[in-house]
Amino acid sequence: MNYMFKNKLLLILLTLLVLTGCGYKQTNTQSRDVSYLKFTKSMSKSYTVVVNDKYEFKLDSCIEKDTNEQCVNSTFNKMYEISSGNSFIKVFDGKNNLIMRKEIYVGSSNTMEINLPWK
């Protein structure tokens, strides 16, 4: 009788060990490894931005609309997607003078706001 009880107990423990050992494994997978840049600047200034000596884009100055003669800032609340990690940014003014050279680190899914000169 004692052997039967020990065998049943051993069989139950072995079954529990197998079931818990082969249990559900939860992982967190990141789908996109990107971050964002946001620029704050004067509406009357235009700049050219170069990221990692590879990507170049223009931050235009204020554009006047013919219909209501109001100025519209095309870069207001606009975010530019870059790969996360270390990035090297150069900013040139309208006369192609280098006004900012900066190395930044932006984590995944984060936004870095860069303030450009107002004068």
HELIX and SHEET records of a PDB file:
HELIX    1   1 ASN A    2  GLY A   21  1                                  20    
SHEET    1   A 3 MET A  79  SER A  83  0                                        
SHEET    2   A 3 VAL A  34  THR A  40 -1                                        
SHEET    3   A 3 THR A 111  ASN A 115  1                                        
SHEET    1   B 4 TYR A  55  LEU A  59  0                                        
SHEET    2   B 4 TYR A  47  VAL A  51 -1                                        
SHEET    3   B 4 GLY A  85  PHE A  92 -1                                        
SHEET    4   B 4 LEU A  98  VAL A 106 -1                                        
SHEET    1   C 2 ILE A  63  GLU A  64  0                                        
SHEET    2   C 2 CYS A  71  VAL A  72 -1                                        
END                                                                             
